[in-house]
Amino acid sequence: MADVNVTVVTMSFQAAEPDRLISVLAKYVLLSRSAPGCRNIDLCASATREGRYLVIEKWESTDAQRAHFDSDEMIEMAASCRDLITAPPEIDLYDGISAHDLI
């Protein structure tokens, strides 16, 4: 069995215009799911903070994730969000930890 090194990206947005932001993020998620190296991308709405949205991405490698950050989909999403959020998004990178690594 080959080692799988998953890179996880989270992008958190606080909406100034929730309906418009959701449309932009949903389009980004749908288009980006077919990007090379993408394992999955989900869009979540906070259950505790109104207008807060989280995009969770899983990539096969750090290289695939980095290449996507320069993609047309990412650039379009970032430009489209400019007037729809109250502050810059919080972006974080994680290394996936397998439960097998913990044993």
Phi and psi restraints in degrees (range 20) as a CNS / XPLOR table:
assign (resid 1 and name C) (resid 2 and name N)
       (resid 2 and name CA) (resid 2 and name C) 1.0 -76.6 20.0 2
assign (resid 2 and name N) (resid 2 and name CA)
       (resid 2 and name C) (resid 3 and name N) 1.0 148.3 20.0 2
assign (resid 2 and name C) (resid 3 and name N)
       (resid 3 and name CA) (resid 3 and name C) 1.0 -69.6 20.0 2
assign (resid 3 and name N) (resid 3 and name CA)
       (resid 3 and name C) (resid 4 and name N) 1.0 139.4 20.0 2
assign (resid 3 and name C) (resid 4 and name N)
       (resid 4 and name CA) (resid 4 and name C) 1.0 -116.8 20.0 2
assign (resid 4 and name N) (resid 4 and name CA)
       (resid 4 and name C) (resid 5 and name N) 1.0 120.6 20.0 2
assign (resid 4 and name C) (resid 5 and name N)
       (resid 5 and name CA) (resid 5 and name C) 1.0 -110.1 20.0 2
assign (resid 5 and name N) (resid 5 and name CA)
       (resid 5 and name C) (resid 6 and name N) 1.0 102.5 20.0 2
assign (resid 5 and name C) (resid 6 and name N)
       (resid 6 and name CA) (resid 6 and name C) 1.0 -91.3 20.0 2
assign (resid 6 and name N) (resid 6 and name CA)
       (resid 6 and name C) (resid 7 and name N) 1.0 133.5 20.0 2
assign (resid 6 and name C) (resid 7 and name N)
       (resid 7 and name CA) (resid 7 and name C) 1.0 -104.3 20.0 2
assign (resid 7 and name N) (resid 7 and name CA)
       (resid 7 and name C) (resid 8 and name N) 1.0 128.7 20.0 2
assign (resid 7 and name C) (resid 8 and name N)
       (resid 8 and name CA) (resid 8 and name C) 1.0 -113.4 20.0 2
assign (resid 8 and name N) (resid 8 and name CA)
       (resid 8 and name C) (resid 9 and name N) 1.0 133.1 20.0 2
assign (resid 8 and name C) (resid 9 and name N)
       (resid 9 and name CA) (resid 9 and name C) 1.0 -119.5 20.0 2
assign (resid 9 and name N) (resid 9 and name CA)
       (resid 9 and name C) (resid 10 and name N) 1.0 135.1 20.0 2
assign (resid 9 and name C) (resid 10 and name N)
       (resid 10 and name CA) (resid 10 and name C) 1.0 -119.0 20.0 2
assign (resid 10 and name N) (resid 10 and name CA)
       (resid 10 and name C) (resid 11 and name N) 1.0 138.6 20.0 2
assign (resid 10 and name C) (resid 11 and name N)
       (resid 11 and name CA) (resid 11 and name C) 1.0 -130.5 20.0 2
assign (resid 11 and name N) (resid 11 and name CA)
       (resid 11 and name C) (resid 12 and name N) 1.0 119.0 20.0 2
assign (resid 11 and name C) (resid 12 and name N)
       (resid 12 and name CA) (resid 12 and name C) 1.0 -110.5 20.0 2
assign (resid 12 and name N) (resid 12 and name CA)
       (resid 12 and name C) (resid 13 and name N) 1.0 131.5 20.0 2
assign (resid 12 and name C) (resid 13 and name N)
       (resid 13 and name CA) (resid 13 and name C) 1.0 -125.2 20.0 2
assign (resid 13 and name N) (resid 13 and name CA)
       (resid 13 and name C) (resid 14 and name N) 1.0 137.7 20.0 2
assign (resid 13 and name C) (resid 14 and name N)
       (resid 14 and name CA) (resid 14 and name C) 1.0 -108.3 20.0 2
assign (resid 14 and name N) (resid 14 and name CA)
       (resid 14 and name C) (resid 15 and name N) 1.0 116.7 20.0 2
assign (resid 14 and name C) (resid 15 and name N)
       (resid 15 and name CA) (resid 15 and name C) 1.0 -80.4 20.0 2
assign (resid 15 and name N) (resid 15 and name CA)
       (resid 15 and name C) (resid 16 and name N) 1.0 135.4 20.0 2
assign (resid 15 and name C) (resid 16 and name N)
       (resid 16 and name CA) (resid 16 and name C) 1.0 -89.8 20.0 2
assign (resid 16 and name N) (resid 16 and name CA)
       (resid 16 and name C) (resid 17 and name N) 1.0 -32.0 20.0 2
assign (resid 16 and name C) (resid 17 and name N)
       (resid 17 and name CA) (resid 17 and name C) 1.0 -131.7 20.0 2
assign (resid 17 and name N) (resid 17 and name CA)
       (resid 17 and name C) (resid 18 and name N) 1.0 84.1 20.0 2
assign (resid 17 and name C) (resid 18 and name N)
       (resid 18 and name CA) (resid 18 and name C) 1.0 -54.1 20.0 2
assign (resid 18 and name N) (resid 18 and name CA)
       (resid 18 and name C) (resid 19 and name N) 1.0 -46.2 20.0 2
assign (resid 18 and name C) (resid 19 and name N)
       (resid 19 and name CA) (resid 19 and name C) 1.0 -61.8 20.0 2
assign (resid 19 and name N) (resid 19 and name CA)
       (resid 19 and name C) (resid 20 and name N) 1.0 -43.4 20.0 2
assign (resid 19 and name C) (resid 20 and name N)
       (resid 20 and name CA) (resid 20 and name C) 1.0 -70.3 20.0 2
assign (resid 20 and name N) (resid 20 and name CA)
       (resid 20 and name C) (resid 21 and name N) 1.0 -39.0 20.0 2
assign (resid 20 and name C) (resid 21 and name N)
       (resid 21 and name CA) (resid 21 and name C) 1.0 -63.9 20.0 2
assign (resid 21 and name N) (resid 21 and name CA)
       (resid 21 and name C) (resid 22 and name N) 1.0 -43.7 20.0 2
assign (resid 21 and name C) (resid 22 and name N)
       (resid 22 and name CA) (resid 22 and name C) 1.0 -57.7 20.0 2
assign (resid 22 and name N) (resid 22 and name CA)
       (resid 22 and name C) (resid 23 and name N) 1.0 -41.8 20.0 2
assign (resid 22 and name C) (resid 23 and name N)
       (resid 23 and name CA) (resid 23 and name C) 1.0 -61.5 20.0 2
assign (resid 23 and name N) (resid 23 and name CA)
       (resid 23 and name C) (resid 24 and name N) 1.0 -44.4 20.0 2
assign (resid 23 and name C) (resid 24 and name N)
       (resid 24 and name CA) (resid 24 and name C) 1.0 -63.8 20.0 2
assign (resid 24 and name N) (resid 24 and name CA)
       (resid 24 and name C) (resid 25 and name N) 1.0 -47.4 20.0 2
assign (resid 24 and name C) (resid 25 and name N)
       (resid 25 and name CA) (resid 25 and name C) 1.0 -67.3 20.0 2
assign (resid 25 and name N) (resid 25 and name CA)
       (resid 25 and name C) (resid 26 and name N) 1.0 -39.2 20.0 2
assign (resid 25 and name C) (resid 26 and name N)
       (resid 26 and name CA) (resid 26 and name C) 1.0 -63.3 20.0 2
assign (resid 26 and name N) (resid 26 and name CA)
       (resid 26 and name C) (resid 27 and name N) 1.0 -42.5 20.0 2
assign (resid 26 and name C) (resid 27 and name N)
       (resid 27 and name CA) (resid 27 and name C) 1.0 -61.1 20.0 2
assign (resid 27 and name N) (resid 27 and name CA)
       (resid 27 and name C) (resid 28 and name N) 1.0 -45.6 20.0 2
assign (resid 27 and name C) (resid 28 and name N)
       (resid 28 and name CA) (resid 28 and name C) 1.0 -58.4 20.0 2
assign (resid 28 and name N) (resid 28 and name CA)
       (resid 28 and name C) (resid 29 and name N) 1.0 -47.2 20.0 2
assign (resid 28 and name C) (resid 29 and name N)
       (resid 29 and name CA) (resid 29 and name C) 1.0 -60.5 20.0 2
assign (resid 29 and name N) (resid 29 and name CA)
       (resid 29 and name C) (resid 30 and name N) 1.0 -48.3 20.0 2
assign (resid 29 and name C) (resid 30 and name N)
       (resid 30 and name CA) (resid 30 and name C) 1.0 -62.4 20.0 2
assign (resid 30 and name N) (resid 30 and name CA)
       (resid 30 and name C) (resid 31 and name N) 1.0 -43.6 20.0 2
assign (resid 30 and name C) (resid 31 and name N)
       (resid 31 and name CA) (resid 31 and name C) 1.0 -69.9 20.0 2
assign (resid 31 and name N) (resid 31 and name CA)
       (resid 31 and name C) (resid 32 and name N) 1.0 -37.7 20.0 2
assign (resid 31 and name C) (resid 32 and name N)
       (resid 32 and name CA) (resid 32 and name C) 1.0 -77.6 20.0 2
assign (resid 32 and name N) (resid 32 and name CA)
       (resid 32 and name C) (resid 33 and name N) 1.0 -21.0 20.0 2
assign (resid 32 and name C) (resid 33 and name N)
       (resid 33 and name CA) (resid 33 and name C) 1.0 -59.8 20.0 2
assign (resid 33 and name N) (resid 33 and name CA)
       (resid 33 and name C) (resid 34 and name N) 1.0 -24.2 20.0 2
assign (resid 33 and name C) (resid 34 and name N)
       (resid 34 and name CA) (resid 34 and name C) 1.0 -95.6 20.0 2
assign (resid 34 and name N) (resid 34 and name CA)
       (resid 34 and name C) (resid 35 and name N) 1.0 7.5 20.0 2
assign (resid 34 and name C) (resid 35 and name N)
       (resid 35 and name CA) (resid 35 and name C) 1.0 -68.1 20.0 2
assign (resid 35 and name N) (resid 35 and name CA)
       (resid 35 and name C) (resid 36 and name N) 1.0 147.0 20.0 2
assign (resid 35 and name C) (resid 36 and name N)
       (resid 36 and name CA) (resid 36 and name C) 1.0 -56.3 20.0 2
assign (resid 36 and name N) (resid 36 and name CA)
       (resid 36 and name C) (resid 37 and name N) 1.0 129.4 20.0 2
assign (resid 36 and name C) (resid 37 and name N)
       (resid 37 and name CA) (resid 37 and name C) 1.0 85.9 20.0 2
assign (resid 37 and name N) (resid 37 and name CA)
       (resid 37 and name C) (resid 38 and name N) 1.0 -2.9 20.0 2
assign (resid 37 and name C) (resid 38 and name N)
       (resid 38 and name CA) (resid 38 and name C) 1.0 -78.7 20.0 2
assign (resid 38 and name N) (resid 38 and name CA)
       (resid 38 and name C) (resid 39 and name N) 1.0 126.1 20.0 2
assign (resid 38 and name C) (resid 39 and name N)
       (resid 39 and name CA) (resid 39 and name C) 1.0 -92.0 20.0 2
assign (resid 39 and name N) (resid 39 and name CA)
       (resid 39 and name C) (resid 40 and name N) 1.0 -36.7 20.0 2
assign (resid 39 and name C) (resid 40 and name N)
       (resid 40 and name CA) (resid 40 and name C) 1.0 -174.8 20.0 2
assign (resid 40 and name N) (resid 40 and name CA)
       (resid 40 and name C) (resid 41 and name N) 1.0 149.8 20.0 2
assign (resid 40 and name C) (resid 41 and name N)
       (resid 41 and name CA) (resid 41 and name C) 1.0 -139.9 20.0 2
assign (resid 41 and name N) (resid 41 and name CA)
       (resid 41 and name C) (resid 42 and name N) 1.0 132.5 20.0 2
assign (resid 41 and name C) (resid 42 and name N)
       (resid 42 and name CA) (resid 42 and name C) 1.0 -127.6 20.0 2
assign (resid 42 and name N) (resid 42 and name CA)
       (resid 42 and name C) (resid 43 and name N) 1.0 150.2 20.0 2
assign (resid 42 and name C) (resid 43 and name N)
       (resid 43 and name CA) (resid 43 and name C) 1.0 -113.9 20.0 2
assign (resid 43 and name N) (resid 43 and name CA)
       (resid 43 and name C) (resid 44 and name N) 1.0 126.7 20.0 2
assign (resid 43 and name C) (resid 44 and name N)
       (resid 44 and name CA) (resid 44 and name C) 1.0 -125.1 20.0 2
assign (resid 44 and name N) (resid 44 and name CA)
       (resid 44 and name C) (resid 45 and name N) 1.0 147.4 20.0 2
assign (resid 44 and name C) (resid 45 and name N)
       (resid 45 and name CA) (resid 45 and name C) 1.0 -108.2 20.0 2
assign (resid 45 and name N) (resid 45 and name CA)
       (resid 45 and name C) (resid 46 and name N) 1.0 135.9 20.0 2
assign (resid 45 and name C) (resid 46 and name N)
       (resid 46 and name CA) (resid 46 and name C) 1.0 -64.3 20.0 2
assign (resid 46 and name N) (resid 46 and name CA)
       (resid 46 and name C) (resid 47 and name N) 1.0 136.3 20.0 2
assign (resid 46 and name C) (resid 47 and name N)
       (resid 47 and name CA) (resid 47 and name C) 1.0 -85.9 20.0 2
assign (resid 47 and name N) (resid 47 and name CA)
       (resid 47 and name C) (resid 48 and name N) 1.0 -10.5 20.0 2
assign (resid 47 and name C) (resid 48 and name N)
       (resid 48 and name CA) (resid 48 and name C) 1.0 -118.7 20.0 2
assign (resid 48 and name N) (resid 48 and name CA)
       (resid 48 and name C) (resid 49 and name N) 1.0 -17.6 20.0 2
assign (resid 48 and name C) (resid 49 and name N)
       (resid 49 and name CA) (resid 49 and name C) 1.0 -127.8 20.0 2
assign (resid 49 and name N) (resid 49 and name CA)
       (resid 49 and name C) (resid 50 and name N) 1.0 108.1 20.0 2
assign (resid 49 and name C) (resid 50 and name N)
       (resid 50 and name CA) (resid 50 and name C) 1.0 -58.2 20.0 2
assign (resid 50 and name N) (resid 50 and name CA)
       (resid 50 and name C) (resid 51 and name N) 1.0 135.5 20.0 2
assign (resid 50 and name C) (resid 51 and name N)
       (resid 51 and name CA) (resid 51 and name C) 1.0 78.2 20.0 2
assign (resid 51 and name N) (resid 51 and name CA)
       (resid 51 and name C) (resid 52 and name N) 1.0 9.5 20.0 2
assign (resid 51 and name C) (resid 52 and name N)
       (resid 52 and name CA) (resid 52 and name C) 1.0 -104.5 20.0 2
assign (resid 52 and name N) (resid 52 and name CA)
       (resid 52 and name C) (resid 53 and name N) 1.0 130.2 20.0 2
assign (resid 52 and name C) (resid 53 and name N)
       (resid 53 and name CA) (resid 53 and name C) 1.0 -129.5 20.0 2
assign (resid 53 and name N) (resid 53 and name CA)
       (resid 53 and name C) (resid 54 and name N) 1.0 147.9 20.0 2
assign (resid 53 and name C) (resid 54 and name N)
       (resid 54 and name CA) (resid 54 and name C) 1.0 -130.1 20.0 2
assign (resid 54 and name N) (resid 54 and name CA)
       (resid 54 and name C) (resid 55 and name N) 1.0 130.1 20.0 2
assign (resid 54 and name C) (resid 55 and name N)
       (resid 55 and name CA) (resid 55 and name C) 1.0 -106.1 20.0 2
assign (resid 55 and name N) (resid 55 and name CA)
       (resid 55 and name C) (resid 56 and name N) 1.0 126.0 20.0 2
assign (resid 55 and name C) (resid 56 and name N)
       (resid 56 and name CA) (resid 56 and name C) 1.0 -115.7 20.0 2
assign (resid 56 and name N) (resid 56 and name CA)
       (resid 56 and name C) (resid 57 and name N) 1.0 122.1 20.0 2
assign (resid 56 and name C) (resid 57 and name N)
       (resid 57 and name CA) (resid 57 and name C) 1.0 -119.4 20.0 2
assign (resid 57 and name N) (resid 57 and name CA)
       (resid 57 and name C) (resid 58 and name N) 1.0 141.4 20.0 2
assign (resid 57 and name C) (resid 58 and name N)
       (resid 58 and name CA) (resid 58 and name C) 1.0 -123.6 20.0 2
assign (resid 58 and name N) (resid 58 and name CA)
       (resid 58 and name C) (resid 59 and name N) 1.0 127.9 20.0 2
assign (resid 58 and name C) (resid 59 and name N)
       (resid 59 and name CA) (resid 59 and name C) 1.0 -122.0 20.0 2
assign (resid 59 and name N) (resid 59 and name CA)
       (resid 59 and name C) (resid 60 and name N) 1.0 148.4 20.0 2
assign (resid 59 and name C) (resid 60 and name N)
       (resid 60 and name CA) (resid 60 and name C) 1.0 -65.3 20.0 2
assign (resid 60 and name N) (resid 60 and name CA)
       (resid 60 and name C) (resid 61 and name N) 1.0 -25.9 20.0 2
assign (resid 60 and name C) (resid 61 and name N)
       (resid 61 and name CA) (resid 61 and name C) 1.0 -157.0 20.0 2
assign (resid 61 and name N) (resid 61 and name CA)
       (resid 61 and name C) (resid 62 and name N) 1.0 163.7 20.0 2
assign (resid 61 and name C) (resid 62 and name N)
       (resid 62 and name CA) (resid 62 and name C) 1.0 -64.3 20.0 2
assign (resid 62 and name N) (resid 62 and name CA)
       (resid 62 and name C) (resid 63 and name N) 1.0 -37.5 20.0 2
assign (resid 62 and name C) (resid 63 and name N)
       (resid 63 and name CA) (resid 63 and name C) 1.0 -62.2 20.0 2
assign (resid 63 and name N) (resid 63 and name CA)
       (resid 63 and name C) (resid 64 and name N) 1.0 -42.4 20.0 2
assign (resid 63 and name C) (resid 64 and name N)
       (resid 64 and name CA) (resid 64 and name C) 1.0 -64.0 20.0 2
assign (resid 64 and name N) (resid 64 and name CA)
       (resid 64 and name C) (resid 65 and name N) 1.0 -41.3 20.0 2
assign (resid 64 and name C) (resid 65 and name N)
       (resid 65 and name CA) (resid 65 and name C) 1.0 -64.3 20.0 2
assign (resid 65 and name N) (resid 65 and name CA)
       (resid 65 and name C) (resid 66 and name N) 1.0 -45.3 20.0 2
assign (resid 65 and name C) (resid 66 and name N)
       (resid 66 and name CA) (resid 66 and name C) 1.0 -64.3 20.0 2
assign (resid 66 and name N) (resid 66 and name CA)
       (resid 66 and name C) (resid 67 and name N) 1.0 -40.6 20.0 2
assign (resid 66 and name C) (resid 67 and name N)
       (resid 67 and name CA) (resid 67 and name C) 1.0 -61.3 20.0 2
assign (resid 67 and name N) (resid 67 and name CA)
       (resid 67 and name C) (resid 68 and name N) 1.0 -38.3 20.0 2
assign (resid 67 and name C) (resid 68 and name N)
       (resid 68 and name CA) (resid 68 and name C) 1.0 -67.8 20.0 2
assign (resid 68 and name N) (resid 68 and name CA)
       (resid 68 and name C) (resid 69 and name N) 1.0 -32.0 20.0 2
assign (resid 68 and name C) (resid 69 and name N)
       (resid 69 and name CA) (resid 69 and name C) 1.0 -62.8 20.0 2
assign (resid 69 and name N) (resid 69 and name CA)
       (resid 69 and name C) (resid 70 and name N) 1.0 -20.1 20.0 2
assign (resid 69 and name C) (resid 70 and name N)
       (resid 70 and name CA) (resid 70 and name C) 1.0 -100.3 20.0 2
assign (resid 70 and name N) (resid 70 and name CA)
       (resid 70 and name C) (resid 71 and name N) 1.0 7.5 20.0 2
assign (resid 70 and name C) (resid 71 and name N)
       (resid 71 and name CA) (resid 71 and name C) 1.0 -75.5 20.0 2
assign (resid 71 and name N) (resid 71 and name CA)
       (resid 71 and name C) (resid 72 and name N) 1.0 161.3 20.0 2
assign (resid 71 and name C) (resid 72 and name N)
       (resid 72 and name CA) (resid 72 and name C) 1.0 -60.1 20.0 2
assign (resid 72 and name N) (resid 72 and name CA)
       (resid 72 and name C) (resid 73 and name N) 1.0 -38.2 20.0 2
assign (resid 72 and name C) (resid 73 and name N)
       (resid 73 and name CA) (resid 73 and name C) 1.0 -62.6 20.0 2
assign (resid 73 and name N) (resid 73 and name CA)
       (resid 73 and name C) (resid 74 and name N) 1.0 -43.1 20.0 2
assign (resid 73 and name C) (resid 74 and name N)
       (resid 74 and name CA) (resid 74 and name C) 1.0 -67.5 20.0 2
assign (resid 74 and name N) (resid 74 and name CA)
       (resid 74 and name C) (resid 75 and name N) 1.0 -43.9 20.0 2
assign (resid 74 and name C) (resid 75 and name N)
       (resid 75 and name CA) (resid 75 and name C) 1.0 -64.0 20.0 2
assign (resid 75 and name N) (resid 75 and name CA)
       (resid 75 and name C) (resid 76 and name N) 1.0 -43.2 20.0 2
assign (resid 75 and name C) (resid 76 and name N)
       (resid 76 and name CA) (resid 76 and name C) 1.0 -63.8 20.0 2
assign (resid 76 and name N) (resid 76 and name CA)
       (resid 76 and name C) (resid 77 and name N) 1.0 -43.6 20.0 2
assign (resid 76 and name C) (resid 77 and name N)
       (resid 77 and name CA) (resid 77 and name C) 1.0 -61.4 20.0 2
assign (resid 77 and name N) (resid 77 and name CA)
       (resid 77 and name C) (resid 78 and name N) 1.0 -46.7 20.0 2
assign (resid 77 and name C) (resid 78 and name N)
       (resid 78 and name CA) (resid 78 and name C) 1.0 -61.0 20.0 2
assign (resid 78 and name N) (resid 78 and name CA)
       (resid 78 and name C) (resid 79 and name N) 1.0 -44.0 20.0 2
assign (resid 78 and name C) (resid 79 and name N)
       (resid 79 and name CA) (resid 79 and name C) 1.0 -66.0 20.0 2
assign (resid 79 and name N) (resid 79 and name CA)
       (resid 79 and name C) (resid 80 and name N) 1.0 -38.4 20.0 2
assign (resid 79 and name C) (resid 80 and name N)
       (resid 80 and name CA) (resid 80 and name C) 1.0 -70.2 20.0 2
assign (resid 80 and name N) (resid 80 and name CA)
       (resid 80 and name C) (resid 81 and name N) 1.0 -26.4 20.0 2
assign (resid 80 and name C) (resid 81 and name N)
       (resid 81 and name CA) (resid 81 and name C) 1.0 -80.4 20.0 2
assign (resid 81 and name N) (resid 81 and name CA)
       (resid 81 and name C) (resid 82 and name N) 1.0 -16.2 20.0 2
assign (resid 81 and name C) (resid 82 and name N)
       (resid 82 and name CA) (resid 82 and name C) 1.0 -45.0 20.0 2
assign (resid 82 and name N) (resid 82 and name CA)
       (resid 82 and name C) (resid 83 and name N) 1.0 -47.0 20.0 2
assign (resid 82 and name C) (resid 83 and name N)
       (resid 83 and name CA) (resid 83 and name C) 1.0 -101.2 20.0 2
assign (resid 83 and name N) (resid 83 and name CA)
       (resid 83 and name C) (resid 84 and name N) 1.0 8.0 20.0 2
assign (resid 83 and name C) (resid 84 and name N)
       (resid 84 and name CA) (resid 84 and name C) 1.0 -107.5 20.0 2
assign (resid 84 and name N) (resid 84 and name CA)
       (resid 84 and name C) (resid 85 and name N) 1.0 -3.2 20.0 2
assign (resid 84 and name C) (resid 85 and name N)
       (resid 85 and name CA) (resid 85 and name C) 1.0 -122.9 20.0 2
assign (resid 85 and name N) (resid 85 and name CA)
       (resid 85 and name C) (resid 86 and name N) 1.0 157.7 20.0 2
assign (resid 85 and name C) (resid 86 and name N)
       (resid 86 and name CA) (resid 86 and name C) 1.0 -88.7 20.0 2
assign (resid 86 and name N) (resid 86 and name CA)
       (resid 86 and name C) (resid 87 and name N) 1.0 -14.6 20.0 2
assign (resid 86 and name C) (resid 87 and name N)
       (resid 87 and name CA) (resid 87 and name C) 1.0 -160.5 20.0 2
assign (resid 87 and name N) (resid 87 and name CA)
       (resid 87 and name C) (resid 88 and name N) 1.0 165.5 20.0 2
assign (resid 87 and name C) (resid 88 and name N)
       (resid 88 and name CA) (resid 88 and name C) 1.0 -58.2 20.0 2
assign (resid 88 and name N) (resid 88 and name CA)
       (resid 88 and name C) (resid 89 and name N) 1.0 147.4 20.0 2
assign (resid 88 and name C) (resid 89 and name N)
       (resid 89 and name CA) (resid 89 and name C) 1.0 -65.4 20.0 2
assign (resid 89 and name N) (resid 89 and name CA)
       (resid 89 and name C) (resid 90 and name N) 1.0 151.1 20.0 2
assign (resid 89 and name C) (resid 90 and name N)
       (resid 90 and name CA) (resid 90 and name C) 1.0 -90.7 20.0 2
assign (resid 90 and name N) (resid 90 and name CA)
       (resid 90 and name C) (resid 91 and name N) 1.0 119.5 20.0 2
assign (resid 90 and name C) (resid 91 and name N)
       (resid 91 and name CA) (resid 91 and name C) 1.0 -116.3 20.0 2
assign (resid 91 and name N) (resid 91 and name CA)
       (resid 91 and name C) (resid 92 and name N) 1.0 133.3 20.0 2
assign (resid 91 and name C) (resid 92 and name N)
       (resid 92 and name CA) (resid 92 and name C) 1.0 -137.9 20.0 2
assign (resid 92 and name N) (resid 92 and name CA)
       (resid 92 and name C) (resid 93 and name N) 1.0 149.9 20.0 2
assign (resid 92 and name C) (resid 93 and name N)
       (resid 93 and name CA) (resid 93 and name C) 1.0 -116.4 20.0 2
assign (resid 93 and name N) (resid 93 and name CA)
       (resid 93 and name C) (resid 94 and name N) 1.0 138.8 20.0 2
assign (resid 93 and name C) (resid 94 and name N)
       (resid 94 and name CA) (resid 94 and name C) 1.0 -130.9 20.0 2
assign (resid 94 and name N) (resid 94 and name CA)
       (resid 94 and name C) (resid 95 and name N) 1.0 149.5 20.0 2
assign (resid 94 and name C) (resid 95 and name N)
       (resid 95 and name CA) (resid 95 and name C) 1.0 -95.0 20.0 2
assign (resid 95 and name N) (resid 95 and name CA)
       (resid 95 and name C) (resid 96 and name N) 1.0 130.4 20.0 2
assign (resid 95 and name C) (resid 96 and name N)
       (resid 96 and name CA) (resid 96 and name C) 1.0 -69.8 20.0 2
assign (resid 96 and name N) (resid 96 and name CA)
       (resid 96 and name C) (resid 97 and name N) 1.0 136.5 20.0 2
assign (resid 96 and name C) (resid 97 and name N)
       (resid 97 and name CA) (resid 97 and name C) 1.0 -112.5 20.0 2
assign (resid 97 and name N) (resid 97 and name CA)
       (resid 97 and name C) (resid 98 and name N) 1.0 122.7 20.0 2
assign (resid 97 and name C) (resid 98 and name N)
       (resid 98 and name CA) (resid 98 and name C) 1.0 -78.9 20.0 2
assign (resid 98 and name N) (resid 98 and name CA)
       (resid 98 and name C) (resid 99 and name N) 1.0 142.7 20.0 2
assign (resid 98 and name C) (resid 99 and name N)
       (resid 99 and name CA) (resid 99 and name C) 1.0 -60.1 20.0 2
assign (resid 99 and name N) (resid 99 and name CA)
       (resid 99 and name C) (resid 100 and name N) 1.0 -29.2 20.0 2
assign (resid 99 and name C) (resid 100 and name N)
       (resid 100 and name CA) (resid 100 and name C) 1.0 -65.8 20.0 2
assign (resid 100 and name N) (resid 100 and name CA)
       (resid 100 and name C) (resid 101 and name N) 1.0 -28.1 20.0 2
assign (resid 100 and name C) (resid 101 and name N)
       (resid 101 and name CA) (resid 101 and name C) 1.0 -72.3 20.0 2
assign (resid 101 and name N) (resid 101 and name CA)
       (resid 101 and name C) (resid 102 and name N) 1.0 -19.7 20.0 2
assign (resid 101 and name C) (resid 102 and name N)
       (resid 102 and name CA) (resid 102 and name C) 1.0 -87.3 20.0 2
assign (resid 102 and name N) (resid 102 and name CA)
       (resid 102 and name C) (resid 103 and name N) 1.0 -11.0 20.0 2
